[in-house]
Amino acid sequence: MDRSRELADFLRSRRARITPDRAGLPADGRPRRVSGLRRDEVARLAGVSTEYYTRLEQGRAGRPSPEVIEALARALQLDPAEREHLTDLLARPTRRAPISPQRVRHGLHLMLQTLDDVPAFILGRRTDVLAANRLAREVLTDFEALPVPQRNLARYYLLDPEARTRTGDWERIAAETVAVLRLEAGRYPEDRRLADLVGELTLRSPEFSSWWNDHRVLRRTHGTKLYHHPLVGELHFHYESLQPPGDPDQTLCVYNVEPGSPTAEALRLLNSWATPTTSP
């Protein structure tokens, strides 16, 4: 990934979405050729010179101080994920060791087995599905039946035709997943497998390029999801995304349900159907 170009595109996209009114700037009477803030207006809000901000947006200003990064984040009204992304893009390029394959430790596998009443799975870098319990494979798709390179949540949402009918509000969920990949790309610009995934999604998904090019970034924390299961109908979840201690590149995703709800009963049925019977 070309960091200079990514930085320029990200900063331009963030200032384009903020009007002078929203930024608290008075009208100056000058004709506006841009829909959002001008470079000089961002510079004024951040307390830096226009020349410096221009060089920064063009990738020619070097590594700014944490104070300047914070001032830019305030001026552009960045949320926490966008601040993290800006910091990643402004970091000095370093030679990193090749990214090794991820492994889920034994204790987390045991946790997935314990969470047998609700769907739960573990995501790694680039939304790779590293492990999933039985209900997660029933509600989404059987990731363990796929070749290892294809066990990926973004690939499932964007390329699997069944995901469009099974996922409620598919467009929102798919776009959010692309934003998660964008955040990863800023953190790991040298990840060849991530670059290959982006290339595949660009070629095969009609919607991917427009979502990727809007430079939205997202770190999932919690929220709601709806799935349409072909056997038990609608399933409503409150999901939580947690980082297990000791591995910031893995995320435990748990799809919780209201006790006694229709979704809880539907999951109980799915669990009973999917549980293998044992011989006497």
PADRENTOR-977986 format. One record per residue (C-alpha): residue in one letter; y, z, x. Coordinates in Angstrom, 2 decimals. Example, Ala and Ser with C-alpha at 12.3 -4.5 7.8 and 13.67 -1.06 7.14 Angstrom:
2
<site type="A" c2="-4.50" c3="7.80" c1="12.30"/>
<site type="S" c2="-1.06" c3="7.14" c1="13.67"/>
//
This chain:
280
<site type="M" c2="0.00" c3="0.00" c1="0.00"/>
<site type="D" c2="3.46" c3="-0.94" c1="1.28"/>
<site type="R" c2="5.23" c3="2.43" c1="1.15"/>
<site type="S" c2="8.73" c3="0.95" c1="1.50"/>
<site type="R" c2="8.22" c3="-1.38" c1="-1.42"/>
<site type="E" c2="6.55" c3="1.33" c1="-3.50"/>
<site type="L" c2="9.44" c3="3.72" c1="-2.80"/>
<site type="A" c2="12.05" c3="1.10" c1="-3.69"/>
<site type="D" c2="10.29" c3="0.13" c1="-6.93"/>
<site type="F" c2="9.74" c3="3.76" c1="-7.92"/>
<site type="L" c2="13.37" c3="4.79" c1="-7.34"/>
<site type="R" c2="14.68" c3="1.72" c1="-9.16"/>
<site type="S" c2="12.39" c3="2.33" c1="-12.12"/>
<site type="R" c2="13.45" c3="6.00" c1="-12.36"/>
<site type="R" c2="17.19" c3="5.33" c1="-12.23"/>
<site type="A" c2="16.85" c3="2.42" c1="-14.68"/>
<site type="R" c2="15.63" c3="4.77" c1="-17.41"/>
<site type="I" c2="18.61" c3="7.18" c1="-17.18"/>
<site type="T" c2="21.88" c3="6.31" c1="-18.89"/>
<site type="P" c2="25.20" c3="7.70" c1="-17.62"/>
<site type="D" c2="25.47" c3="9.75" c1="-20.83"/>
<site type="R" c2="22.08" c3="11.31" c1="-20.22"/>
<site type="A" c2="23.09" c3="12.07" c1="-16.63"/>
<site type="G" c2="26.35" c3="13.67" c1="-17.79"/>
<site type="L" c2="28.59" c3="11.07" c1="-16.14"/>
<site type="P" c2="31.89" c3="10.09" c1="-17.78"/>
<site type="A" c2="32.58" c3="6.45" c1="-18.58"/>
<site type="D" c2="34.50" c3="4.77" c1="-15.75"/>
<site type="G" c2="35.46" c3="1.54" c1="-17.54"/>
<site type="R" c2="33.61" c3="-0.71" c1="-15.11"/>
<site type="P" c2="31.32" c3="-3.40" c1="-16.56"/>
<site type="R" c2="27.66" c3="-2.47" c1="-16.16"/>
<site type="R" c2="25.15" c3="-4.96" c1="-14.79"/>
<site type="V" c2="22.23" c3="-2.50" c1="-14.91"/>
<site type="S" c2="20.73" c3="-0.67" c1="-17.88"/>
<site type="G" c2="20.52" c3="2.67" c1="-16.11"/>
<site type="L" c2="22.33" c3="4.37" c1="-13.26"/>
<site type="R" c2="23.91" c3="2.48" c1="-10.38"/>
<site type="R" c2="23.03" c3="3.39" c1="-6.83"/>
<site type="D" c2="26.44" c3="4.95" c1="-6.27"/>
<site type="E" c2="25.98" c3="7.12" c1="-9.37"/>
<site type="V" c2="22.61" c3="8.41" c1="-8.16"/>
<site type="A" c2="24.16" c3="9.09" c1="-4.77"/>
<site type="R" c2="27.04" c3="11.01" c1="-6.37"/>
<site type="L" c2="24.65" c3="13.12" c1="-8.47"/>
<site type="A" c2="22.47" c3="13.86" c1="-5.43"/>
<site type="G" c2="25.40" c3="14.65" c1="-3.15"/>
<site type="V" c2="24.68" c3="11.91" c1="-0.60"/>
<site type="S" c2="26.58" c3="8.81" c1="0.42"/>
<site type="T" c2="26.00" c3="5.52" c1="-1.37"/>
<site type="E" c2="25.16" c3="3.91" c1="1.96"/>
<site type="Y" c2="22.50" c3="6.54" c1="2.67"/>
<site type="Y" c2="20.94" c3="6.25" c1="-0.79"/>
<site type="T" c2="20.89" c3="2.45" c1="-0.49"/>
<site type="R" c2="19.09" c3="2.68" c1="2.85"/>
<site type="L" c2="16.70" c3="5.24" c1="1.36"/>
<site type="E" c2="15.88" c3="2.98" c1="-1.59"/>
<site type="Q" c2="15.27" c3="0.14" c1="0.84"/>
<site type="G" c2="12.96" c3="2.28" c1="2.97"/>
<site type="R" c2="15.34" c3="2.32" c1="5.95"/>
<site type="A" c2="16.59" c3="5.90" c1="5.93"/>
<site type="G" c2="13.72" c3="7.68" c1="7.65"/>
<site type="R" c2="12.34" c3="10.99" c1="6.41"/>
<site type="P" c2="14.88" c3="12.93" c1="4.31"/>
<site type="S" c2="15.01" c3="16.71" c1="4.32"/>
<site type="P" c2="13.34" c3="18.75" c1="1.55"/>
<site type="E" c2="16.84" c3="19.56" c1="0.26"/>
<site type="V" c2="17.70" c3="15.87" c1="-0.13"/>
<site type="I" c2="14.37" c3="15.19" c1="-1.86"/>
<site type="E" c2="15.06" c3="18.05" c1="-4.29"/>
<site type="A" c2="18.59" c3="16.75" c1="-4.93"/>
<site type="L" c2="17.24" c3="13.26" c1="-5.65"/>
<site type="A" c2="14.62" c3="14.71" c1="-7.99"/>
<site type="R" c2="17.33" c3="16.55" c1="-9.93"/>
<site type="A" c2="19.60" c3="13.50" c1="-10.06"/>
<site type="L" c2="16.77" c3="11.28" c1="-11.33"/>
<site type="Q" c2="15.46" c3="14.01" c1="-13.67"/>
<site type="L" c2="11.94" c3="13.79" c1="-12.27"/>
<site type="D" c2="9.12" c3="15.84" c1="-13.74"/>
<site type="P" c2="6.73" c3="17.77" c1="-11.41"/>
<site type="A" c2="4.29" c3="14.85" c1="-11.02"/>
<site type="E" c2="7.15" c3="12.45" c1="-10.23"/>
<site type="R" c2="8.56" c3="14.89" c1="-7.66"/>
<site type="E" c2="5.15" c3="15.08" c1="-6.02"/>
<site type="H" c2="4.93" c3="11.28" c1="-6.00"/>
<site type="L" c2="8.40" c3="10.92" c1="-4.46"/>
<site type="T" c2="7.46" c3="13.41" c1="-1.73"/>
<site type="D" c2="4.25" c3="11.47" c1="-1.01"/>
<site type="L" c2="6.11" c3="8.16" c1="-0.76"/>
<site type="L" c2="8.69" c3="9.66" c1="1.61"/>
<site type="A" c2="6.10" c3="11.30" c1="3.86"/>
<site type="R" c2="5.76" c3="10.03" c1="7.41"/>
<site type="P" c2="2.80" c3="7.62" c1="7.78"/>
<site type="T" c2="-0.03" c3="9.32" c1="9.67"/>
<site type="R" c2="-3.43" c3="8.19" c1="10.85"/>
<site type="R" c2="-5.88" c3="9.93" c1="8.59"/>
<site type="A" c2="-9.60" c3="10.13" c1="9.07"/>
<site type="P" c2="-11.60" c3="7.83" c1="6.78"/>
<site type="I" c2="-12.05" c3="9.39" c1="3.35"/>
<site type="S" c2="-15.60" c3="10.68" c1="3.19"/>
<site type="P" c2="-17.74" c3="10.59" c1="0.03"/>
<site type="Q" c2="-17.17" c3="13.57" c1="-2.23"/>
<site type="R" c2="-19.89" c3="16.04" c1="-3.13"/>
<site type="V" c2="-19.95" c3="18.60" c1="-5.95"/>
<site type="R" c2="-21.03" c3="22.00" c1="-4.70"/>
<site type="H" c2="-24.03" c3="23.74" c1="-6.23"/>
<site type="G" c2="-21.98" c3="26.39" c1="-8.03"/>
<site type="L" c2="-20.05" c3="23.75" c1="-9.98"/>
<site type="H" c2="-23.27" c3="22.02" c1="-10.99"/>
<site type="L" c2="-24.47" c3="25.38" c1="-12.32"/>
<site type="M" c2="-21.20" c3="25.78" c1="-14.23"/>
<site type="L" c2="-21.71" c3="22.40" c1="-15.94"/>
<site type="Q" c2="-25.18" c3="23.50" c1="-17.00"/>
<site type="T" c2="-23.71" c3="26.72" c1="-18.40"/>
<site type="L" c2="-21.13" c3="24.77" c1="-20.43"/>
<site type="D" c2="-23.80" c3="23.19" c1="-22.61"/>
<site type="D" c2="-21.98" c3="23.57" c1="-25.97"/>
<site type="V" c2="-18.99" c3="21.35" c1="-25.09"/>
<site type="P" c2="-18.50" c3="18.20" c1="-23.00"/>
<site type="A" c2="-17.57" c3="18.93" c1="-19.38"/>
<site type="F" c2="-17.40" c3="16.80" c1="-16.27"/>
<site type="I" c2="-15.96" c3="16.79" c1="-12.75"/>
<site type="L" c2="-13.59" c3="14.09" c1="-11.54"/>
<site type="G" c2="-12.96" c3="13.27" c1="-7.91"/>
<site type="R" c2="-10.47" c3="10.99" c1="-6.21"/>
<site type="R" c2="-9.50" c3="7.78" c1="-8.03"/>
<site type="T" c2="-10.99" c3="9.32" c1="-11.27"/>
<site type="D" c2="-14.56" c3="8.98" c1="-9.99"/>
<site type="V" c2="-16.97" c3="10.87" c1="-12.25"/>
<site type="L" c2="-18.87" c3="13.06" c1="-9.79"/>
<site type="A" c2="-20.92" c3="15.03" c1="-12.34"/>
<site type="A" c2="-21.15" c3="15.35" c1="-16.11"/>
<site type="N" c2="-23.12" c3="17.54" c1="-18.49"/>
<site type="R" c2="-25.28" c3="16.19" c1="-21.31"/>
<site type="L" c2="-22.62" c3="16.33" c1="-24.03"/>
<site type="A" c2="-20.05" c3="14.55" c1="-21.85"/>
<site type="R" c2="-22.54" c3="11.72" c1="-21.41"/>
<site type="E" c2="-23.15" c3="11.65" c1="-25.17"/>
<site type="V" c2="-19.48" c3="11.69" c1="-26.21"/>
<site type="L" c2="-18.13" c3="9.23" c1="-23.60"/>
<site type="T" c2="-20.84" c3="7.22" c1="-21.88"/>
<site type="D" c2="-23.90" c3="7.94" c1="-19.78"/>
<site type="F" c2="-22.26" c3="7.81" c1="-16.36"/>
<site type="E" c2="-25.52" c3="8.78" c1="-14.64"/>
<site type="A" c2="-27.12" c3="5.58" c1="-15.94"/>
<site type="L" c2="-24.47" c3="3.50" c1="-14.15"/>
<site type="P" c2="-24.52" c3="2.43" c1="-10.49"/>
<site type="V" c2="-22.62" c3="4.98" c1="-8.43"/>
<site type="P" c2="-19.61" c3="2.68" c1="-7.71"/>
<site type="Q" c2="-19.12" c3="2.20" c1="-11.46"/>
<site type="R" c2="-19.04" c3="5.92" c1="-12.36"/>
<site type="N" c2="-15.30" c3="5.99" c1="-12.82"/>
<site type="L" c2="-13.20" c3="7.16" c1="-15.78"/>
<site type="A" c2="-10.42" c3="4.56" c1="-15.39"/>
<site type="R" c2="-13.00" c3="1.81" c1="-15.14"/>
<site type="Y" c2="-14.69" c3="3.11" c1="-18.30"/>
<site type="Y" c2="-11.50" c3="3.28" c1="-20.37"/>
<site type="L" c2="-10.12" c3="-0.09" c1="-19.25"/>
<site type="L" c2="-13.22" c3="-2.27" c1="-18.82"/>
<site type="D" c2="-15.92" c3="-0.92" c1="-21.13"/>
<site type="P" c2="-15.51" c3="-2.57" c1="-24.59"/>
<site type="E" c2="-17.13" c3="0.46" c1="-26.26"/>
<site type="A" c2="-14.38" c3="2.74" c1="-24.92"/>
<site type="R" c2="-11.78" c3="0.98" c1="-27.09"/>
<site type="T" c2="-13.65" c3="1.83" c1="-30.29"/>
<site type="R" c2="-14.91" c3="5.24" c1="-29.18"/>
<site type="T" c2="-11.59" c3="6.60" c1="-27.88"/>
<site type="G" c2="-8.99" c3="7.60" c1="-30.45"/>
<site type="D" c2="-5.45" c3="6.49" c1="-29.47"/>
<site type="W" c2="-7.05" c3="4.33" c1="-26.78"/>
<site type="E" c2="-3.79" c3="2.77" c1="-25.59"/>
<site type="R" c2="-2.20" c3="6.15" c1="-24.82"/>
<site type="I" c2="-5.28" c3="7.49" c1="-23.05"/>
<site type="A" c2="-5.76" c3="4.32" c1="-21.00"/>
<site type="A" c2="-2.08" c3="4.21" c1="-19.98"/>
<site type="E" c2="-2.20" c3="7.88" c1="-18.95"/>
<site type="T" c2="-5.27" c3="7.19" c1="-16.83"/>
<site type="V" c2="-3.40" c3="4.39" c1="-15.04"/>
<site type="A" c2="-0.56" c3="6.87" c1="-14.37"/>
<site type="V" c2="-3.10" c3="9.25" c1="-12.80"/>
<site type="L" c2="-4.23" c3="6.43" c1="-10.48"/>
<site type="R" c2="-0.58" c3="5.74" c1="-9.56"/>
<site type="L" c2="-0.18" c3="9.35" c1="-8.43"/>
<site type="E" c2="-3.34" c3="9.06" c1="-6.33"/>
<site type="A" c2="-2.13" c3="5.82" c1="-4.74"/>
<site type="G" c2="0.97" c3="7.59" c1="-3.44"/>
<site type="R" c2="-1.09" c3="10.42" c1="-2.02"/>
<site type="Y" c2="-3.80" c3="8.26" c1="-0.45"/>
<site type="P" c2="-2.21" c3="4.88" c1="0.39"/>
<site type="E" c2="-5.01" c3="4.16" c1="2.88"/>
<site type="D" c2="-7.87" c3="4.60" c1="0.36"/>
<site type="R" c2="-9.67" c3="1.24" c1="0.46"/>
<site type="R" c2="-11.86" c3="2.06" c1="-2.56"/>
<site type="L" c2="-8.79" c3="2.90" c1="-4.62"/>
<site type="A" c2="-7.19" c3="-0.39" c1="-3.60"/>
<site type="D" c2="-10.38" c3="-2.24" c1="-4.60"/>
<site type="L" c2="-10.39" c3="-0.46" c1="-7.97"/>
<site type="V" c2="-6.75" c3="-1.39" c1="-8.61"/>
<site type="G" c2="-7.55" c3="-4.98" c1="-7.70"/>
<site type="E" c2="-10.52" c3="-5.10" c1="-10.07"/>
<site type="L" c2="-8.53" c3="-3.58" c1="-12.93"/>
<site type="T" c2="-5.66" c3="-6.00" c1="-12.29"/>
<site type="L" c2="-7.99" c3="-8.98" c1="-12.60"/>
<site type="R" c2="-10.14" c3="-7.79" c1="-15.51"/>
<site type="S" c2="-7.90" c3="-5.64" c1="-17.73"/>
<site type="P" c2="-5.16" c3="-7.47" c1="-19.71"/>
<site type="E" c2="-3.09" c3="-4.29" c1="-20.06"/>
<site type="F" c2="-3.43" c3="-2.80" c1="-16.59"/>
<site type="S" c2="-0.69" c3="-4.67" c1="-14.71"/>
<site type="S" c2="2.12" c3="-3.78" c1="-17.13"/>
<site type="W" c2="1.17" c3="-0.10" c1="-17.06"/>
<site type="W" c2="0.76" c3="-0.09" c1="-13.28"/>
<site type="N" c2="4.10" c3="-1.80" c1="-12.71"/>
<site type="D" c2="6.09" c3="0.71" c1="-14.77"/>
<site type="H" c2="5.41" c3="3.25" c1="-11.96"/>
<site type="R" c2="4.61" c3="6.09" c1="-14.33"/>
<site type="V" c2="2.74" c3="8.96" c1="-12.65"/>
<site type="L" c2="0.84" c3="11.80" c1="-14.27"/>
<site type="R" c2="-1.21" c3="14.83" c1="-13.33"/>
<site type="R" c2="-3.46" c3="15.84" c1="-16.19"/>
<site type="T" c2="-3.39" c3="19.51" c1="-17.19"/>
<site type="H" c2="-4.25" c3="19.96" c1="-20.87"/>
<site type="G" c2="-3.93" c3="18.22" c1="-24.21"/>
<site type="T" c2="-5.87" c3="16.84" c1="-27.15"/>
<site type="K" c2="-8.29" c3="13.96" c1="-27.51"/>
<site type="L" c2="-10.10" c3="12.25" c1="-30.34"/>
<site type="Y" c2="-13.36" c3="10.33" c1="-30.05"/>
<site type="H" c2="-15.31" c3="8.34" c1="-32.64"/>
<site type="H" c2="-19.02" c3="8.87" c1="-32.11"/>
<site type="P" c2="-21.33" c3="6.30" c1="-33.75"/>
<site type="L" c2="-23.70" c3="9.03" c1="-35.02"/>
<site type="V" c2="-21.55" c3="12.05" c1="-35.91"/>
<site type="G" c2="-18.10" c3="10.54" c1="-36.54"/>
<site type="E" c2="-14.76" c3="11.99" c1="-35.42"/>
<site type="L" c2="-14.70" c3="14.57" c1="-32.63"/>
<site type="H" c2="-11.47" c3="16.52" c1="-31.98"/>
<site type="F" c2="-11.04" c3="18.26" c1="-28.62"/>
<site type="H" c2="-8.54" c3="20.47" c1="-26.79"/>
<site type="Y" c2="-9.11" c3="19.59" c1="-23.16"/>
<site type="E" c2="-8.28" c3="21.63" c1="-20.05"/>
<site type="S" c2="-8.18" c3="20.16" c1="-16.53"/>
<site type="L" c2="-8.68" c3="22.71" c1="-13.76"/>
<site type="Q" c2="-8.86" c3="22.41" c1="-9.98"/>
<site type="P" c2="-11.84" c3="24.37" c1="-8.61"/>
<site type="P" c2="-10.91" c3="26.70" c1="-5.74"/>
<site type="G" c2="-11.54" c3="25.18" c1="-2.34"/>
<site type="D" c2="-11.33" c3="21.50" c1="-3.33"/>
<site type="P" c2="-7.95" c3="20.20" c1="-4.56"/>
<site type="D" c2="-9.38" c3="16.66" c1="-4.85"/>
<site type="Q" c2="-11.79" c3="17.63" c1="-7.62"/>
<site type="T" c2="-10.94" c3="18.39" c1="-11.26"/>
<site type="L" c2="-13.09" c3="20.21" c1="-13.79"/>
<site type="C" c2="-12.45" c3="18.78" c1="-17.26"/>
<site type="V" c2="-13.63" c3="20.79" c1="-20.26"/>
<site type="Y" c2="-13.38" c3="19.51" c1="-23.85"/>
<site type="N" c2="-13.05" c3="22.67" c1="-25.96"/>
<site type="V" c2="-13.50" c3="22.81" c1="-29.74"/>
<site type="E" c2="-12.46" c3="25.19" c1="-32.51"/>
<site type="P" c2="-15.35" c3="27.52" c1="-33.39"/>
<site type="G" c2="-16.84" c3="26.71" c1="-36.79"/>
<site type="S" c2="-15.04" c3="23.37" c1="-36.99"/>
<site type="P" c2="-16.67" c3="20.08" c1="-38.03"/>
<site type="T" c2="-16.52" c3="19.01" c1="-34.37"/>
<site type="A" c2="-18.40" c3="22.14" c1="-33.29"/>
<site type="E" c2="-21.11" c3="21.40" c1="-35.86"/>
<site type="A" c2="-21.27" c3="17.75" c1="-34.80"/>
<site type="L" c2="-21.70" c3="18.77" c1="-31.16"/>
<site type="R" c2="-24.47" c3="21.17" c1="-32.16"/>
<site type="L" c2="-26.29" c3="18.25" c1="-33.80"/>
<site type="L" c2="-25.72" c3="16.00" c1="-30.80"/>
<site type="N" c2="-27.01" c3="18.72" c1="-28.51"/>
<site type="S" c2="-30.17" c3="19.20" c1="-30.53"/>
<site type="W" c2="-30.85" c3="15.46" c1="-30.64"/>
<site type="A" c2="-30.22" c3="15.02" c1="-26.94"/>
<site type="T" c2="-32.22" c3="18.06" c1="-25.80"/>
<site type="P" c2="-35.58" c3="16.89" c1="-24.48"/>
<site type="T" c2="-38.56" c3="18.45" c1="-26.17"/>
<site type="T" c2="-41.17" c3="20.25" c1="-24.10"/>
<site type="S" c2="-44.93" c3="20.10" c1="-24.54"/>
<site type="P" c2="-46.67" c3="23.29" c1="-25.71"/>
//
